[in-house]
Amino acid sequence: MLSYDQIFENNRTWVSQQTEKDANFLNKLAQDQQPEYLYIGCSDSRVTAEEIMGAGPGQVFVHRNIANLVNSTDLNVMSVLNYAVRHLHVKHIIVCGHYNCGGVKAAMQPIDMGILNPWLRNIRDVYRLHETELDSIADPALRYNRLVELNVIEQATNLIKTAAVQLSYKEKGFPVVHGWVFDLHNGLLKDLHIDFEGILERMQKIYNLTGNS
């Protein structure tokens, strides 16, 4: 177990290690951030953005919540998105789910989860949209994994619906939205190869916020 006091000891060790490798590390860290990636992932303690990406401080702007949801009425994720796109000018936005996600599993259960009900309903909506495909998967474990993937795809689609993404991409050619899944069993990231431009084009009839028809 990681004790509370050990956290501060680990912090001092981290500072020592970083400054030993680069004497200007802290000076660089104190400068303005210029990350090229916005990572939207699950709050699960086993899935830490920078570690699984092999990224260092200042390289990834991170938002995490239960089951990596992108809800247009969630001011938290929308604020992060708008800051990352309009002020940090990130080039890539990643939605990263993970197999064995507790939030996705909870949404598959016919039980009252209290305050979590409205949050998990977003995942239930993903199931409803893909009910035919999911119900055709006989193995519950495989169905669970596929819902994790479909949830990532739908959350990535929700990002593409936003004015921040549409306007920035129209004006600058970025950001591009990606969908990943992290496999806890082998430690590898799986790229779902989101068809960003295809989804953007198909959504223009209804979700176009660029001011042009």
N, C-alpha and C positions, 0 to 999 in steps of 0.2 A: 504493500500500500504506500502511496505517496503522501507523506505527512505534510501538514501546513508549513512547518518550519523548513522542510526540505525544499519547498518551492523557491524560497528566497536564496537558499544555498545553491540550488541549480541555476538561478538567475545570475548570481555572482560568477559561477563557473562559466556560464555562457558568455558573459561580458569578457572575461579573461581570455577565453578561447577565440572569440571574434577579433579582439584587439591584437592578439598575438599574431593572427593571420594577416590582419590589415590594421595598421596603426591609425588610419583615418576612418575606420568603420563607423564610429559613433558620429563623427562630423558629417559623413555622408548620410547616415540615417536621419539626422536632424534636418536635412534639407527637404524641400518640397518633394512629395511623392509623385512618381510618373509611371504608375503601373500600366501595362498593356492589356491586362486581363481582369475582368470582373468574374468572380466565381460565386455562384449561388448554389449552395449545397445543403445537406442535411445537418442538423445539430448533433447527430450521433457522435459520441465521444471517440469512436474508433476511426472516424473518417475526417482527418485533418487536412485541409486544402494544401498548404504549402509543403507538407511532408510528402504526400502522395504525388505531388507534381514535381518535387525536387526543386522547389523555388525558394528564394531567399527573401528577407525583409525588403519591402518596397516594390516587389514584382507582381503581387496579386492583391486586388481589392476584394474583400470577402464579405459575403452575407450568408448566414446560415439560419435555417428554421426547420421545424419538424416536417420531414418529407420533401424538402427543397421545393416549396410551392411558390408560384408567382401569381399572386392574386391582385387584380387591379384595384381592389378596395383596401388593400393592406398598405398603409402609408409608410410603413417601415421599408418594405422591399422596393416600393416605388420611389422613395427618397434616395435609397442607395443606388438604384438604377439611374435616376436622373443626374445624380451627382457624378457617378462614374462616367456616363456618356457625355454630359454637357459641360462638365468642368475638368474631369481627368482625361477625357478623350480616349477611353480604352478602345483597343482595336478588336478585342474578342470578348464575348460574353459566354460563359460556360454554365449550363445547368448540369450539376452532377448528382445523380442519385446513387444508391448502392443496394445490392442484393441483401436480403435479410433485413430490410428496413422495417423498424417497429411501427412507424406511422402508417405505412402502406398496409402492413399486416393488420393493424387495428381497424383500418377502414374496411377490411374484408370480413370483419366479424359482425354478426347481427346483435350487437349489444350497445347499450347507452354508455357513452364515454364522457358524459357531463359537459364541461366547458369545451372539451375537444371536439364535440359534435360538429359545430359549424366549420371548424378548420378541416376536419377529416372528410367533410362532405365534398370538398373539392376533389378528393381522390375517388370518392364514390361516383362523382360525375364523370371522371375519366373512365371508370369501369362501365358506366352506362353508355358512354360514347363508343366503347369498343366491346360491348357485351357479347356480340356474336363470336368474335375472335376468341375472347377469353373463355367463354363457356365451351368452346370446342376443344380446349386443352384439358384432357382428362386428369393429368397429374397435377395435384394441387400445388406442389412445389414449383413446377414449371409455369403454372398459371400465375403464381405469386411473382416469379421473376419477370414474367412478361408484363405484368401490371406495373412493376417498378420501371421498366423501360418505357412503357406507354405514358406513364406519369411524367417522365423526363421530357418526352417529345411534346406533350401537351403544355408543359410549363414553358418550354422553349418557344412554342407557338404563341403563348400568352405574351412573351417578351416581344415577339415580332409584331404584335398588335399595337404596341405602344407608340406614341408620337415621338418619344425620345429616340428610339431605335430607327423608326422610319425616316425621320427628318435627317438624322445624322448620316445614315447610309446614303440617302439621296444626295446630300451635299458633299460628303467626304469619301464615300465608299466604304465606310466602317461605322459601327462594329458589325462583325459577323457573329451569329449565334450558333453555338454548338451544344450537343447533348452527349453526356458521358454517363457511364455507370461504373462504379468501383466494385470489384469483386473481393469480398473479404476473405475468401478461401485461398486465392492465389496472389492477392495484393496488386492485381493489374487493373488498369483503366481500360474500359471498352468504349470506343468511339462509335456512337450510333449513326454517325454520318447524316446529321440533319440536313435536309435539302433547303437551306436557308433562302436562297434566291427563289426557288420554286414555291415555297410556302408564302413568301412575301408577295410574289406575283399573283398567286391564287386568291389571296386575301384582299386584294385591292378593291374589289367590288363593294365589300361591306366595311372593311376596317381601315380604309385609306384615310390617313390624317395628314397627308402632305400638302393638301390644298390644290392638287391637280387630279383631274379625272383620268 
